[in-house]
Amino acid sequence: MARRPLPRILSKDSAQIARTQIARSRELARTAADSATDVLHPLITVTRGLRLLASAGRRRWADTPKDKRGPLLFLAASVILVVALVPYGPLLAVITVMAAAAWQGRDRTPRAPEGPDESQAERLRTLYEALVPYFSGAEDPAPLYAHGGEWEKAFTAHEFDDAGRVGHLVIRYPAYFPDGEPEARARIELLLAAKAGRGREYHFAWDEAGNQLTVSVLAPLPADIPAQRFVTAPGETVLGFTDPSEVQRTLPLSYGEERIDVPPVVWRTGIRSTEPHLLAMGHPGSGTSTLLRSIALQALQYGDVLIVDGGGTGEYACLTGRDGVLAVECALPGALASLEWAAQETERRLIAINLARQAGDPPPEDTRRPLWILLDRPGVFAHLAATDGRKDPQALLQVPLRHGRAANVTVVVAEQIDSAEALSDAVRQHTRARVVLGTAAPRQVEAVLGVPPHTTSPGHVPPGRGYARLGSGPVHRLQVPRTPDPYDDATSDADRQAVLELLPARATAMEAEPTDLVKPTAEKTPVTAEPVAAES
C-alpha cells in the first residue's frame, strides 16, 4: 500500500508565492468581470430601460380609474392591430421600444468633474508658487518652476479629501536640486506640511532616480487599543502598532466589542536576535513608562523581570511581589545590589552554557529562562551615585549589555531626552533597538534613531506615540498599547481592569521590602567568583 505524504508546512517563501498567486488570481477575475461588463453594457442598459418602462406602465394602469380602463384597453388593442397590419410594423415597433428602453435605462449619474475645481486649483497654484524659490535656478534655460508658471507640469498627480485639502500629491523637481542632502529635504518637507494643511501627518517618498517626490497623508494610528495578550511566539515582544504598508504581519486584537487586525512592530530578542537590547527616549509624559510596563507584562509570560525605577514615582508598584518579578527597586542601594546580582547572574549563565557546550550537552534549564532588566531613568541614579561617591549603576550593565544575548539576558533602558548625556557609552553602543516617544524635534529623533523619519509629527501627540527603529531597519511610526498604572487615580476602570488581568499572581507578601525580593533567587542560583574572561 502506498504511503501518503505528510502535509508540507509552508515556508516564508512559499507563503509569499501563495499570496502572489492569490493576488494575481483576484486581478485576473477583476479584469474578466470588467471586460464582461463592457461587452454586456448595451444589454444591461436595455434591460434596465425595459424594467423602468414596465414599472411606468403598471403605475399608469393603477392610476387610471376603473370606468376608463375599458376605452384604454380598446385604444391599446387598436394600436397593436394597426401596427400588425402596416408593412414592417412589428419590426419598427420593436426598434422603437428598444430605443425608448435604451434612452430610459441610460446612466444618469452626473460625471465627476475632470481636474480640480477653482478652490483646489488655487491651492495647487499656491503650493507651486511656494516651491519656486527652492526648485528654480537662475541658469536654467527652461525652468520647470517660475513665478506665474504652469503648475500642471510640476504636479503630475493630485488628490483631495472631502474637506478640500491635499490628500496625495506627486511633485516633479529639477535634476539639479540636491535631494541627497537632509537639510534640503527637510526644508521642502516643512514647507509642504505647512502649505498643504497643518495638524496632519505626511509621508514623503523621494525618488532620486526619477526626480519625483510623493506626498501622502497618513491616517492617525489608533491610540485607544488597550493592553491585552498578543498572539506572539516566545522571544517576540510587541512594542506597538504602525501603518499597514510598513509591515507584512497583523495581529488579531480586541478593540472594544470588535476584533480587528492591526500591524504590529515586533521586537525579537534571544540568542539569535540582532538587536538584543532596547533604548527608549522621550520627554516627561511621552509614555516611556507605559512602554516599559507593556514590555514587562509580555516578558512575564516566559521569563523573569528585574525592574529598577530611577524616577521613584511608583509607576511599577503594581508589579511588586508578582510571580516572576525578582525586584522593583526605587532606591540607590537596592538598585546597585540588584544590578550587581544581574551582572553576576549573567556571568554565571555564560560559564554554565560554556561548560555545557564543552561537554556536548544542551544548556542548563536555569539558563534558558529569559531574564529581563528594565531600567527607567538611570540618569537620576547616576547623579545620586556621584553625590554619594558610589559607583554609577550603569557601569554594572556592561556585562549584561555585552554578553546578554548569549546568556539570554535582555536590557531595556528608558531615559528622558533632556538627560541623554547621562547615558553611558555601553548603553549607547549596545542598544541597537531604539524608540522615541512624544513631541521630539526632527533633529532629536535623528540623534536617537540614526536617520530622520520620513513622516511629520501630528499636531496632537497622544501618550505612547512616536517612532521605532530596530537595528539598521526602516523607521516606523509607533503607537504603544494603552498600559497605564492601575494604581493611578486618573486611570479609567476599563484600563485598570485590563492591566490587572495581565498581572501574574502574587508570589510574596506585600510587607516584604523590595530589596529582599532578589534574595531567594540569588540563593537559588549561587554565583561563582571565577573570572569569565578565559571561559567565554
JOURKA-V927349 format. One record per backbone hydrogen bond with DSSP energy under -0.5 kcal/mol. CO is the residue of the C=O (numbers start at 0). NH is the residue of the N-H. Records with the same first field share a line. If there is no record, write none. Layout:
CO = NH / NH
This chain:
10 = 14
11 = 15
12 = 16
13 = 17
14 = 18
15 = 19
16 = 20
17 = 21
18 = 22
19 = 23
20 = 24
21 = 25
22 = 26
23 = 27
24 = 28
25 = 29
26 = 30
27 = 31
28 = 32
29 = 33
30 = 34
31 = 35
32 = 36
33 = 37
34 = 38
35 = 39
37 = 40
39 = 43
40 = 44
41 = 45
42 = 46
43 = 47
44 = 48
45 = 49
46 = 50
47 = 51
48 = 52
49 = 53
50 = 54
51 = 55
52 = 56
53 = 57
54 = 58
55 = 59
56 = 60
57 = 61
58 = 62
59 = 63
64 = 67
65 = 68
67 = 71
68 = 72
69 = 73
70 = 74
71 = 75
72 = 76
73 = 77
74 = 78
75 = 79
76 = 80
77 = 81
78 = 82
79 = 83
80 = 84
81 = 85
85 = 88
87 = 91
88 = 92
89 = 93
90 = 94
91 = 95
92 = 96
93 = 97
94 = 98
95 = 99
96 = 100
97 = 101
98 = 102
99 = 103
100 = 104
102 = 105
105 = 107
116 = 120
117 = 121
118 = 122
119 = 123
120 = 124
121 = 125
122 = 126
123 = 127
124 = 128
125 = 129
126 = 130
127 = 131
130 = 133 / 134
131 = 135
136 = 139
138 = 140
139 = 142
143 = 145
145 = 148
148 = 150
149 = 152 / 153
150 = 154
153 = 155 / 171
156 = 169
158 = 166 / 167
160 = 163
164 = 160
166 = 216
167 = 158
168 = 170 / 214
169 = 155 / 156
170 = 212
173 = 176
176 = 178
177 = 180
179 = 181
180 = 184
181 = 185
182 = 186
183 = 187
184 = 188
185 = 189
186 = 190
187 = 191
188 = 192
189 = 193
190 = 194
191 = 195
192 = 196
195 = 165
196 = 199
200 = 217
201 = 455
202 = 204 / 215
203 = 205
204 = 206 / 213
205 = 207
206 = 210 / 211
210 = 172
211 = 206
212 = 170 / 214
213 = 204 / 215
214 = 168
215 = 202 / 217
217 = 200
223 = 225
224 = 481
229 = 231
232 = 235
234 = 268
236 = 238 / 266
239 = 264
240 = 478
242 = 245 / 246
250 = 261
252 = 254 / 259
253 = 255
254 = 256 / 257
257 = 254
259 = 252 / 261
261 = 250
262 = 241
263 = 265
264 = 238 / 239
265 = 267
266 = 236
269 = 272
276 = 432
277 = 412
278 = 434
279 = 414
280 = 436
281 = 416
282 = 285
285 = 463
286 = 290
287 = 291
288 = 292
289 = 293
290 = 294
291 = 295
292 = 296
293 = 297
294 = 298
295 = 299
297 = 300
298 = 301 / 302
301 = 369
303 = 371
304 = 325 / 326
305 = 373
306 = 328
307 = 309 / 375
313 = 316
315 = 318
316 = 319
318 = 321
320 = 506 / 507
321 = 324
323 = 304 / 325
326 = 306
328 = 308
330 = 334
331 = 335
332 = 336
333 = 337
334 = 338
335 = 339
336 = 340
337 = 341
338 = 342
339 = 343
340 = 344
341 = 345
342 = 346
343 = 347
344 = 348
345 = 349
346 = 350
347 = 351
348 = 352
349 = 353
350 = 354
351 = 355
352 = 356
353 = 357
354 = 358
355 = 360
356 = 359
363 = 366 / 367
364 = 367 / 368
369 = 303
370 = 409
371 = 305 / 373
372 = 374 / 411
373 = 307 / 375
374 = 376 / 413
375 = 309
376 = 379 / 380
377 = 381
378 = 382
379 = 383
380 = 384
381 = 385
382 = 386
383 = 387
384 = 388 / 389
391 = 394 / 395
392 = 395
393 = 396
394 = 397
395 = 399
396 = 400
397 = 401
398 = 402
399 = 403
402 = 406
403 = 407 / 408
404 = 407
407 = 370
409 = 372
410 = 277
411 = 374
412 = 279
413 = 376
414 = 281
415 = 418
416 = 419
418 = 421
419 = 422
423 = 427
424 = 428
425 = 429
426 = 430
429 = 431
431 = 433 / 470
432 = 278
433 = 468
434 = 280
435 = 466
436 = 282
437 = 439
440 = 444
441 = 445
442 = 446
443 = 447
444 = 448
445 = 449
453 = 203
458 = 460
459 = 461
461 = 464
463 = 479
464 = 437
465 = 477
466 = 435
467 = 475
468 = 433 / 470
469 = 472
475 = 467
477 = 465
478 = 240
480 = 482
481 = 226
483 = 485
484 = 487
487 = 490
491 = 495
492 = 496
493 = 497
494 = 498
495 = 499
496 = 500
497 = 501
498 = 501 / 502
499 = 502
504 = 322
508 = 511
512 = 515
513 = 516
514 = 517
515 = 518 / 519
517 = 521
518 = 522
519 = 523
520 = 524
523 = 525
531 = 535
